Amino acid sequence: QVQFVESGGGLVQPGESLRLSCAASGSIVRDYAMGWYRQAPGKQRALVADVTSGGNTHYTDSVKGRFTISRDNTKNTVYLQMNSLKSEDTAVYYCNRLLGNLPVHPWGQGTQVTVSS
C-alpha cells in the first residue's frame, strides 16, 4: 500500500513563502506523474500542480508564477515551493500519484497552510 506523508505547512502572512514536502513509499515518485492538491474549507479537493515522469510541469491558473513543483527521485519526495502566498491559498495540501489527472492512492493526512495577517 502506497503511503504519503506531507509536511511543511504552517501559518504565514500574505506575501511570504513555504515549501511543502511529500514523502512517498516505494519508487512511485520516480516512475509516475505526481500532483499536489489542496482542499479549502467548504470546497472540493482540487489539483493545483503536477509533474510528469518526464519532468513536465503544469499549474492551475491561480498559482502560475507563484508555485513550483519539483521532485527528488532519490528521496521519493515531491516538493511544492509556494511564493507570494495569498489568503486564498489557505487550505490543506495533499499529494498523490496521478493517472490521467486523477489521484490513484489513498490520501495522506495532508499539511495545513494558513495565510493570514
C-alpha positions in Angstrom: 0.0 0.0 0.0 1.4 3.3 -1.1 1.5 6.0 1.6 2.2 9.7 1.5 3.5 11.9 4.3 3.0 15.6 3.7 4.8 18.3 5.7 6.0 21.9 5.7 2.7 23.7 6.2 2.2 26.5 8.7 0.8 29.9 9.4 2.3 32.7 7.3 1.5 36.2 6.4 0.5 37.2 2.9 3.5 37.5 0.6 5.6 35.0 2.5 6.7 31.6 1.3 6.5 28.0 2.3 8.0 24.8 0.9 5.9 21.7 1.2 7.3 18.1 1.1 5.6 14.9 0.3 7.5 11.7 1.1 6.1 8.6 -0.7 6.7 5.0 -0.1 8.2 2.9 -2.9 9.6 4.4 -6.1 6.4 6.0 -7.4 7.8 9.5 -7.4 10.4 8.4 -10.0 8.1 6.3 -12.1 4.8 8.2 -12.3 3.2 11.6 -12.6 2.7 13.2 -9.2 0.5 16.0 -8.1 -0.3 18.5 -5.3 -3.9 19.0 -4.4 -5.5 21.4 -1.9 -8.8 21.5 -0.1 -10.1 24.7 1.3 -12.8 24.8 3.9 -16.2 24.1 2.3 -14.6 23.3 -1.1 -13.7 20.2 -3.0 -10.2 19.0 -3.2 -8.5 20.3 -6.4 -5.3 19.7 -8.3 -3.0 22.7 -8.2 0.3 21.4 -9.7 1.6 18.3 -11.3 4.8 16.9 -12.7 5.0 14.1 -15.2 7.5 11.3 -15.1 9.4 13.1 -17.8 9.6 16.3 -15.8 6.9 18.4 -17.5 5.0 20.6 -15.0 1.5 22.0 -15.1 -0.2 24.5 -12.8 -3.7 25.8 -12.2 -4.1 29.4 -13.3 -4.4 30.8 -9.8 -0.9 29.6 -8.8 1.0 30.0 -12.0 4.2 32.1 -11.5 4.0 31.6 -7.7 4.2 27.9 -7.1 6.8 25.4 -8.3 6.5 21.7 -8.2 9.6 19.5 -8.2 10.7 16.1 -7.1 13.8 14.3 -5.8 13.7 10.7 -7.2 16.5 9.6 -4.9 14.4 10.6 -1.8 11.0 9.6 -3.3 9.8 13.1 -2.4 7.8 15.7 -4.2 8.0 19.4 -3.2 5.8 22.4 -3.7 7.6 25.7 -3.4 4.9 28.4 -2.7 5.9 32.0 -3.0 3.9 35.2 -2.7 1.2 33.4 -0.7 -2.3 34.8 -0.6 -5.2 34.3 1.8 -6.9 32.3 -0.9 -4.1 29.7 -0.8 -5.3 28.7 2.7 -6.1 25.0 2.5 -5.0 21.5 3.5 -2.4 20.4 0.9 -2.1 16.8 -0.2 0.0 14.9 -2.8 -0.8 11.8 -4.8 0.2 9.8 -7.8 -1.7 10.8 -10.9 -3.3 8.7 -13.6 -4.9 10.8 -16.2 -5.1 13.7 -13.8 -6.9 11.6 -11.2 -5.5 10.5 -7.9 -4.6 6.9 -7.5 -3.8 6.1 -3.9 -5.4 6.7 -0.5 -4.8 10.2 0.8 -2.2 11.1 3.4 -3.0 13.3 6.3 -2.2 16.5 4.4 -0.5 19.6 5.7 -2.3 22.7 6.7 -1.3 26.0 5.1 -2.9 29.1 6.6 -2.2 32.6 5.1 -3.4 35.3 7.3 -2.2 38.7 8.5 
